[in-house]
Protein backbone atom coordinates (compact mmCIF):
# COMPACT_ATOMS: atom_id res chain seq x y z
CA UNK A 1 0.00 0.00 0.00
CA UNK A 2 1.02 3.63 -0.31
CA UNK A 3 2.39 5.64 2.59
CA UNK A 4 -0.34 8.09 3.77
CA UNK A 5 2.35 10.74 4.20
CA UNK A 6 3.42 10.21 0.58
CA UNK A 7 -0.19 10.67 -0.56
CA UNK A 8 -0.58 13.91 1.44
CA UNK A 9 2.71 15.35 0.18
CA UNK A 10 2.26 14.24 -3.46
CA UNK A 11 -1.44 14.67 -4.00
CA UNK A 12 -1.17 15.87 -7.61
CA UNK A 13 1.14 12.99 -8.50
CA UNK A 14 -1.18 10.44 -6.90
CA UNK A 15 -4.27 11.89 -8.59
CA UNK A 16 -2.53 11.83 -11.97
CA UNK A 17 -1.39 8.24 -11.37
CA UNK A 18 -4.94 7.15 -10.53
CA UNK A 19 -6.25 8.92 -13.62
CA UNK A 20 -3.64 7.23 -15.82
CA UNK A 21 -4.56 3.87 -14.27
CA UNK A 22 -8.27 4.37 -15.01
CA UNK A 23 -8.83 3.96 -11.27
CA UNK A 24 -12.17 4.95 -9.76
CA UNK A 25 -10.66 5.63 -6.32
CA UNK A 26 -11.53 9.16 -5.14
CA UNK A 27 -8.43 10.30 -3.33
CA UNK A 28 -10.19 13.46 -2.06
CA UNK A 29 -12.47 11.26 0.04
CA UNK A 30 -9.40 9.57 1.49
CA UNK A 31 -7.73 12.92 2.22
CA UNK A 32 -10.85 14.15 4.04
CA UNK A 33 -10.84 10.97 6.11
CA UNK A 34 -7.10 11.34 6.74
CA UNK A 35 -7.54 14.92 7.93
CA UNK A 36 -10.42 13.97 10.21
CA UNK A 37 -8.35 11.11 11.62
CA UNK A 38 -5.42 13.38 12.41
CA UNK A 39 -7.73 15.94 14.01
CA UNK A 40 -9.22 13.28 16.28
CA UNK A 41 -5.78 11.96 17.23
CA UNK A 42 -4.64 15.51 18.04
CA UNK A 43 -7.79 16.21 20.04
CA UNK A 44 -7.54 13.02 22.10
CA UNK A 45 -3.83 13.63 22.79
CA UNK A 46 -4.70 17.14 24.06
CA UNK A 47 -7.48 15.76 26.24
CA UNK A 48 -5.17 13.09 27.68
CA UNK A 49 -2.62 15.76 28.58
CA UNK A 50 -5.37 17.82 30.24
CA UNK A 51 -6.54 14.73 32.12
CA UNK A 52 -3.01 13.95 33.33
CA UNK A 53 -2.51 17.54 34.47
CA UNK A 54 -5.85 17.56 36.28
CA UNK A 55 -5.10 14.21 37.91
CA UNK A 56 -1.78 15.53 39.18
CA UNK A 57 -3.52 18.62 40.55
CA UNK A 58 -6.11 16.42 42.29
CA UNK A 59 -3.26 14.50 43.92
CA UNK A 60 -1.72 17.71 45.23
CA UNK A 61 -5.06 18.99 46.56
CA UNK A 62 -5.82 15.72 48.32
CA UNK A 63 -2.37 15.76 49.98
CA UNK A 64 -3.20 19.25 51.18
CA UNK A 65 -6.66 18.03 52.26
CA UNK A 66 -8.40 20.48 49.92
CA UNK A 67 -11.77 19.90 48.21
CA UNK A 68 -11.08 18.44 44.72
CA UNK A 69 -14.66 17.46 43.84
CA UNK A 70 -15.10 19.92 40.96
CA UNK A 71 -11.76 18.91 39.47
CA UNK A 72 -12.69 15.24 39.76
CA UNK A 73 -15.91 15.96 37.87
CA UNK A 74 -13.86 17.68 35.20
CA UNK A 75 -11.62 14.59 34.91
CA UNK A 76 -14.70 12.38 34.57
CA UNK A 77 -16.00 14.59 31.77
CA UNK A 78 -12.64 14.46 30.01
CA UNK A 79 -12.55 10.67 30.39
CA UNK A 80 -15.99 10.34 28.79
CA UNK A 81 -14.93 12.65 25.96
CA UNK A 82 -11.77 10.60 25.37
CA UNK A 83 -13.80 7.36 25.27
CA UNK A 84 -16.22 8.92 22.78
CA UNK A 85 -13.39 10.10 20.51
CA UNK A 86 -11.58 6.76 20.81
CA UNK A 87 -14.72 4.94 19.62
CA UNK A 88 -15.12 7.39 16.74
CA UNK A 89 -11.44 7.00 15.89
CA UNK A 90 -11.68 3.20 16.01
CA UNK A 91 -14.51 3.19 13.44
CA UNK A 92 -12.68 5.72 11.30
CA UNK A 93 -9.47 3.65 11.42
CA UNK A 94 -11.28 0.66 9.92
CA UNK A 95 -12.52 2.73 6.97
CA UNK A 96 -9.12 4.40 6.70
CA UNK A 97 -7.28 1.09 6.37
CA UNK A 98 -9.79 -0.19 3.81
CA UNK A 99 -9.30 2.93 1.71
CA UNK A 100 -5.53 2.49 1.81
CA UNK A 101 -5.89 -1.12 0.71
CA UNK A 102 -7.88 -0.09 -2.37
CA UNK A 103 -5.47 2.61 -3.58
CA UNK A 104 -3.20 1.09 -6.29
CA UNK A 105 0.53 1.65 -6.61
CA UNK A 106 1.86 4.72 -8.39
CA UNK A 107 3.39 3.71 -11.75
CA UNK A 108 7.06 4.47 -12.28
CA UNK A 109 7.75 7.59 -14.33
CA UNK A 110 9.09 5.43 -17.17
CA UNK A 111 5.81 3.52 -17.62
CA UNK A 112 4.02 4.55 -20.85
CA UNK A 113 0.73 6.35 -20.27
CA UNK A 114 -2.20 4.54 -21.86
CA UNK A 115 -5.75 3.42 -21.21
CA UNK A 116 -5.60 -0.27 -22.20
CA UNK A 117 -3.45 -3.08 -23.57
CA UNK A 118 -3.69 -1.40 -26.99
CA UNK A 119 -1.31 1.24 -25.65
CA UNK A 120 1.35 -1.24 -24.50
CA UNK A 121 4.79 -0.91 -26.06
CA UNK A 122 6.69 -3.70 -27.85
CA UNK A 123 10.23 -3.49 -26.46
CA UNK A 124 11.86 -6.25 -28.49
CA UNK A 125 11.11 -9.33 -30.56
CA UNK A 126 13.30 -12.44 -30.52
CA UNK A 127 13.33 -15.24 -33.08
CA UNK A 128 11.53 -15.76 -36.34
CA UNK A 129 7.89 -16.71 -36.66
CA UNK A 130 7.99 -20.15 -38.34
CA UNK A 131 6.59 -20.77 -41.80
CA UNK A 132 4.91 -24.09 -42.50
CA UNK A 133 4.45 -25.91 -45.79
CA UNK A 134 1.11 -27.10 -44.39
CA UNK A 135 -1.72 -25.57 -42.41
CA UNK A 136 -0.61 -25.75 -38.76
CA UNK A 137 -2.94 -27.38 -36.26
CA UNK A 138 -3.79 -25.79 -32.92
CA UNK A 139 -2.80 -27.36 -29.61
CA UNK A 140 -6.27 -28.80 -29.01
CA UNK A 141 -6.13 -30.86 -32.19
CA UNK A 142 -2.49 -31.83 -31.60
CA UNK A 143 -3.35 -32.89 -28.06
CA UNK A 144 -6.25 -34.99 -29.32
CA UNK A 145 -4.12 -36.73 -31.97
CA UNK A 146 -1.36 -37.51 -29.49
CA UNK A 147 -3.49 -38.21 -26.40
CA UNK A 148 -1.80 -35.42 -24.40
CA UNK A 149 -4.81 -34.16 -22.46
CA UNK A 150 -8.43 -35.02 -21.90
CA UNK A 151 -10.52 -31.89 -21.39
CA UNK A 152 -13.83 -33.78 -21.27
CA UNK A 153 -12.76 -35.99 -18.37
CA UNK A 154 -11.28 -32.94 -16.63
CA UNK A 155 -14.75 -31.40 -16.75
CA UNK A 156 -16.25 -34.63 -15.40
CA UNK A 157 -13.79 -34.72 -12.49
CA UNK A 158 -13.94 -31.06 -11.50
CA UNK A 159 -15.47 -28.71 -14.06
CA UNK A 160 -14.53 -26.47 -16.96
CA UNK A 161 -11.04 -24.99 -16.82
CA UNK A 162 -9.36 -27.86 -14.94
CA UNK A 163 -7.30 -29.73 -17.57
CA UNK A 164 -6.38 -33.39 -17.26
CA UNK A 165 -2.92 -34.16 -18.70
CA UNK A 166 -2.35 -37.70 -19.96
CA UNK A 167 0.68 -39.78 -20.91
CA UNK A 168 3.23 -37.75 -22.85
CA UNK A 169 1.30 -34.59 -21.99
CA UNK A 170 1.84 -35.17 -18.27
CA UNK A 171 5.47 -36.08 -18.94
CA UNK A 172 6.03 -32.87 -20.93
CA UNK A 173 4.58 -30.81 -18.08
CA UNK A 174 6.94 -32.44 -15.57
CA UNK A 175 9.95 -32.14 -17.89
CA UNK A 176 9.41 -28.41 -18.39
CA UNK A 177 9.02 -27.76 -14.65
CA UNK A 178 12.27 -29.59 -13.85
CA UNK A 179 14.08 -27.89 -16.73
CA UNK A 180 13.08 -24.39 -15.61
CA UNK A 181 13.86 -25.00 -11.93
CA UNK A 182 17.31 -26.32 -12.84
CA UNK A 183 18.12 -23.29 -14.98
CA UNK A 184 16.95 -20.81 -12.36
CA UNK A 185 18.72 -22.51 -9.45
CA UNK A 186 21.94 -23.65 -11.13
CA UNK A 187 22.54 -20.74 -13.50
CA UNK A 188 20.44 -17.74 -12.46
CA UNK A 189 21.21 -17.82 -8.74
CA UNK A 190 17.76 -18.53 -7.27
CA UNK A 191 17.08 -20.63 -4.17
CA UNK A 192 14.39 -23.24 -4.70
CA UNK A 193 11.30 -23.05 -2.47
CA UNK A 194 8.41 -25.51 -2.17
CA UNK A 195 5.72 -23.48 -0.37
CA UNK A 196 2.22 -24.27 0.87
CA UNK A 197 -0.44 -24.12 -1.83
CA UNK A 198 -3.01 -22.74 0.64
CA UNK A 199 -2.55 -19.43 2.47
CA UNK A 200 -4.37 -17.30 5.03
CA UNK A 201 -6.04 -13.92 4.55
CA UNK A 202 -3.11 -11.95 5.99
CA UNK A 203 -0.78 -13.52 3.45
CA UNK A 204 -3.12 -12.74 0.54
CA UNK A 205 -3.44 -9.17 1.75
CA UNK A 206 0.34 -8.85 2.02
CA UNK A 207 0.90 -9.15 -1.73
CA UNK A 208 -2.21 -7.18 -2.71
CA UNK A 209 -4.50 -9.93 -4.00
CA UNK A 210 -7.16 -8.98 -1.49
CA UNK A 211 -9.37 -7.19 -0.84
CA UNK A 212 -9.24 -5.77 -4.40
CA UNK A 213 -9.32 -9.11 -6.27
CA UNK A 214 -10.94 -11.44 -3.76
CA UNK A 215 -13.70 -12.48 -6.17
CA UNK A 216 -11.06 -14.03 -8.46
CA UNK A 217 -9.70 -16.27 -5.70
CA UNK A 218 -10.72 -19.78 -4.64
CA UNK A 219 -11.59 -19.67 -0.95
CA UNK A 220 -11.99 -22.27 1.80
CA UNK A 221 -14.73 -20.52 3.76
CA UNK A 222 -14.68 -22.70 6.88
CA UNK A 223 -11.09 -21.71 7.69
CA UNK A 224 -10.83 -18.41 5.77
CA UNK A 225 -8.00 -19.82 3.65
CA UNK A 226 -7.28 -19.37 -0.05
CA UNK A 227 -5.84 -21.57 -2.80
CA UNK A 228 -2.85 -19.64 -4.14
CA UNK A 229 -3.26 -17.77 -7.45
CA UNK A 230 0.52 -17.79 -7.87
CA UNK A 231 3.64 -18.76 -5.91
CA UNK A 232 4.30 -15.03 -5.52
CA UNK A 233 1.87 -15.02 -2.59
CA UNK A 234 3.45 -17.58 -0.23
CA UNK A 235 7.04 -16.92 -1.34
CA UNK A 236 6.89 -13.13 -0.89
CA UNK A 237 5.34 -13.62 2.55
CA UNK A 238 8.21 -15.84 3.70
CA UNK A 239 9.74 -12.64 5.07
CA UNK A 240 6.55 -10.93 6.27
CA UNK A 241 7.09 -9.14 9.61
CA UNK A 242 10.85 -9.68 9.34
CA UNK A 243 13.91 -7.44 9.11
CA UNK A 244 16.44 -8.67 6.56
CA UNK A 245 20.12 -7.73 6.51
CA UNK A 246 21.26 -5.51 3.64
CA UNK A 247 24.50 -7.51 3.28
CA UNK A 248 22.40 -10.62 2.52
CA UNK A 249 20.47 -8.89 -0.26
CA UNK A 250 19.39 -9.33 -2.96
CA UNK A 251 17.51 -12.52 -2.15
CA UNK A 252 16.36 -14.62 -5.13
CA UNK A 253 13.75 -17.38 -4.73
CA UNK A 254 12.13 -19.66 -7.30
CA UNK A 255 9.24 -22.06 -6.83
CA UNK A 256 7.03 -24.42 -8.76
CA UNK A 257 3.38 -24.48 -7.71
CA UNK A 258 -0.01 -25.14 -9.20
CA UNK A 259 -2.01 -21.90 -9.44
CA UNK A 260 -5.76 -21.47 -8.94
CA UNK A 261 -7.78 -18.57 -10.36
CA UNK A 262 -11.52 -18.24 -10.70
CA UNK A 263 -11.11 -15.67 -13.48
CA UNK A 264 -14.47 -14.23 -12.43
CA UNK A 265 -14.22 -11.40 -14.94
CA UNK A 266 -13.11 -13.47 -17.93
CA UNK A 267 -16.46 -14.65 -19.24
CA UNK A 268 -16.57 -14.37 -23.02
CA UNK A 269 -12.79 -14.44 -23.39
CA UNK A 270 -10.92 -17.19 -25.22
CA UNK A 271 -11.17 -20.32 -23.05
CA UNK A 272 -10.28 -22.88 -25.70
CA UNK A 273 -8.09 -25.74 -24.50
CA UNK A 274 -5.24 -24.52 -22.29
CA UNK A 275 -5.50 -20.86 -23.27
CA UNK A 276 -7.37 -19.74 -20.14
CA UNK A 277 -7.82 -22.23 -17.30
CA UNK A 278 -8.66 -22.18 -13.59
CA UNK A 279 -5.77 -24.45 -12.56
CA UNK A 280 -2.31 -24.35 -14.11
CA UNK A 281 1.34 -24.96 -13.30
CA UNK A 282 3.92 -22.21 -13.08
CA UNK A 283 7.52 -21.65 -12.06
CA UNK A 284 7.81 -18.30 -10.29
CA UNK A 285 10.76 -16.04 -9.49
CA UNK A 286 10.66 -13.68 -6.47
CA UNK A 287 13.22 -11.07 -5.39
CA UNK A 288 13.83 -9.00 -2.25
CA UNK A 289 16.11 -6.06 -3.03
CA UNK A 290 17.16 -2.60 -1.87
CA UNK A 291 15.33 0.41 -3.36
CA UNK A 292 18.39 1.65 -5.28
CA UNK A 293 18.69 -1.62 -7.23
CA UNK A 294 15.06 -2.52 -7.91
CA UNK A 295 14.80 -1.20 -11.47
CA UNK A 296 18.00 -2.95 -12.54
CA UNK A 297 16.74 -6.11 -10.86
CA UNK A 298 13.54 -5.90 -12.93
CA UNK A 299 15.56 -5.94 -16.15
CA UNK A 300 17.54 -8.95 -14.89
CA UNK A 301 14.30 -10.69 -13.94
CA UNK A 302 12.97 -10.28 -17.48
CA UNK A 303 16.23 -11.61 -18.94
CA UNK A 304 16.00 -14.71 -16.71
CA UNK A 305 12.52 -15.44 -18.06
CA UNK A 306 13.68 -14.75 -21.62
CA UNK A 307 16.58 -17.17 -21.19
CA UNK A 308 14.15 -20.04 -20.72
CA UNK A 309 12.41 -19.22 -24.00
CA UNK A 310 15.68 -18.73 -25.88
CA UNK A 311 16.89 -22.17 -24.79
CA UNK A 312 13.62 -23.65 -26.01
CA UNK A 313 14.14 -21.78 -29.32
CA UNK A 314 10.71 -20.19 -29.28
CA UNK A 315 9.87 -16.85 -30.92
CA UNK A 316 8.74 -14.30 -28.35
CA UNK A 317 8.31 -10.60 -27.77
CA UNK A 318 8.67 -8.41 -24.67
CA UNK A 319 5.91 -5.90 -23.96
CA UNK A 320 6.15 -2.91 -21.62
CA UNK A 321 2.71 -2.44 -20.05
CA UNK A 322 1.11 0.99 -19.97
CA UNK A 323 -0.41 2.68 -16.93
CA UNK A 324 -3.90 1.42 -17.76
CA UNK A 325 -2.82 -2.22 -18.00
CA UNK A 326 -0.37 -2.83 -15.15
CA UNK A 327 -1.59 -4.77 -12.13
CA UNK A 328 -2.91 -3.18 -8.93
CA UNK A 329 0.32 -3.61 -6.96
CA UNK A 330 2.88 -3.12 -9.74
CA UNK A 331 5.07 -0.07 -10.16
CA UNK A 332 6.28 -1.28 -13.56
CA UNK A 333 5.64 -4.45 -15.53
CA UNK A 334 6.82 -6.32 -18.62
CA UNK A 335 4.88 -9.15 -20.26
CA UNK A 336 6.53 -11.79 -22.44
CA UNK A 337 4.43 -13.30 -25.19
CA UNK A 338 5.01 -16.43 -27.26
CA UNK A 339 3.85 -16.90 -30.82
CA UNK A 340 1.31 -19.69 -31.28
CA UNK A 341 0.98 -20.51 -35.02
CA UNK A 342 -2.04 -22.78 -34.61
CA UNK A 343 -3.93 -20.04 -32.82
CA UNK A 344 -2.33 -17.41 -35.03
CA UNK A 345 -1.62 -14.97 -32.20
CA UNK A 346 0.70 -13.97 -29.37
CA UNK A 347 0.02 -15.50 -25.95
CA UNK A 348 1.28 -14.12 -22.63
CA UNK A 349 3.56 -16.58 -20.90
CA UNK A 350 5.27 -14.38 -18.31
CA UNK A 351 4.61 -11.20 -16.38
CA UNK A 352 7.58 -9.57 -14.60
CA UNK A 353 6.88 -6.77 -12.12
CA UNK A 354 8.59 -4.51 -9.63
CA UNK A 355 6.40 -3.30 -6.74
CA UNK A 356 8.65 -0.72 -5.05
CA UNK A 357 7.77 -0.87 -1.31
CA UNK A 358 4.04 -1.37 -2.00
CA UNK A 359 3.93 -5.05 -1.00
CA UNK A 360 6.62 -4.65 1.65
CA UNK A 361 4.55 -2.02 3.48
CA UNK A 362 1.50 -4.32 3.46
CA UNK A 363 3.50 -7.37 4.57
CA UNK A 364 5.92 -5.43 6.82
CA UNK A 365 9.12 -6.58 5.09
CA UNK A 366 12.11 -4.45 6.06
CA UNK A 367 15.88 -4.58 5.89
CA UNK A 368 18.57 -3.23 8.19
CA UNK A 369 21.04 -1.03 6.28
CA UNK A 370 24.73 -1.83 6.63
CA UNK A 371 25.07 1.31 8.73
CA UNK A 372 23.60 0.06 12.01
CA UNK A 373 22.90 3.63 13.10
CA UNK A 374 20.22 3.87 10.42
CA UNK A 375 16.69 2.70 11.04
CA UNK A 376 15.31 -0.36 9.17
CA UNK A 377 13.80 0.49 5.78
CA UNK A 378 11.12 -1.12 3.66
CA UNK A 379 12.49 -3.55 1.08
CA UNK A 380 11.48 -3.59 -2.58
CA UNK A 381 9.92 -6.76 -3.98
CA UNK A 382 9.73 -8.19 -7.49
CA UNK A 383 8.31 -11.28 -9.09
CA UNK A 384 7.99 -12.83 -12.50
CA UNK A 385 6.79 -15.97 -14.20
CA UNK A 386 9.71 -18.12 -15.17
CA UNK A 387 7.47 -19.27 -16.88
CA UNK A 388 3.78 -20.29 -16.83
CA UNK A 389 3.14 -23.74 -18.32
CA UNK A 390 -0.18 -23.70 -20.21
CA UNK A 391 0.76 -21.29 -22.96
CA UNK A 392 4.34 -22.52 -23.02
CA UNK A 393 2.98 -25.98 -23.81
CA UNK A 394 0.68 -24.47 -26.46
CA UNK A 395 3.64 -22.75 -28.14
CA UNK A 396 5.89 -25.83 -28.06
CA UNK A 397 3.22 -28.08 -29.53
CA UNK A 398 2.28 -25.63 -32.26
CA UNK A 399 5.83 -24.46 -33.13
CA UNK A 400 7.38 -27.94 -33.19
CA UNK A 401 4.52 -29.78 -34.89
CA UNK A 402 4.99 -31.81 -38.05
CA UNK A 403 2.60 -32.28 -40.91
CA UNK A 404 1.46 -35.71 -39.68
CA UNK A 405 0.60 -34.24 -36.25
CA UNK A 406 3.64 -35.60 -34.43
CA UNK A 407 5.71 -33.13 -32.38
CA UNK A 408 9.47 -32.76 -32.15
CA UNK A 409 10.93 -31.83 -28.77
CA UNK A 410 13.15 -28.76 -28.23
CA UNK A 411 16.79 -29.79 -27.85
CA UNK A 412 17.00 -28.18 -24.40
CA UNK A 413 14.49 -30.58 -22.81
CA UNK A 414 15.20 -33.84 -24.64
CA UNK A 415 17.10 -35.22 -21.67
CA UNK A 416 14.30 -34.19 -19.31
CA UNK A 417 11.58 -35.55 -21.55
CA UNK A 418 13.44 -38.74 -22.44
CA UNK A 419 12.46 -38.73 -26.12
CA UNK A 420 13.06 -36.71 -29.27
CA UNK A 421 9.48 -36.80 -30.48
CA UNK A 422 5.89 -37.18 -29.46
CA UNK A 423 4.68 -39.62 -32.07
CA UNK A 424 1.11 -40.26 -33.16
CA UNK A 425 -0.35 -43.30 -31.42
CA UNK A 426 2.42 -43.62 -28.83
Buried (B, 14 or more C-beta within 10 A) or exposed (E): BBBBEBBBEBEEEBBBBBEBBEBEBEBEEBBEBBEBBEEBBEBBEEBBEBBEEBEEBBEEBEEEEEEBEEBBEBBEEBEEBBEEBEEBBEEBBEEBEEBBBBBBBBBBEEBBBBEEEEBBEEEEBEBEEBEBEEEBBBBBBBBBBBBBBBBEEBBEEEEEBBBBBBBBBEBBBBBBBBBBBEBBBEEBEBEBBEBEBBBBBBBBBBBBBBEBBBEBBBBEEEEEBBBBBBBBBBBBBBBBEBEBEBEEBBBBBBBBBEBBBBBEEBEEEEBEBBBBBBBBBBBBBBBBBBBEBBBEBBEBBBEBBBBBBBBBEBBBBBBBBBBBBBBBBBBBBBBBBBBBBBBEEBBBBBBBBBBBBBBBBBBEBBBBBEEEEEEEBBBBBBBBBBBBBBBBBBBBBBBBBBEEBBBBBBEBBBEBBEEEBBBBEE
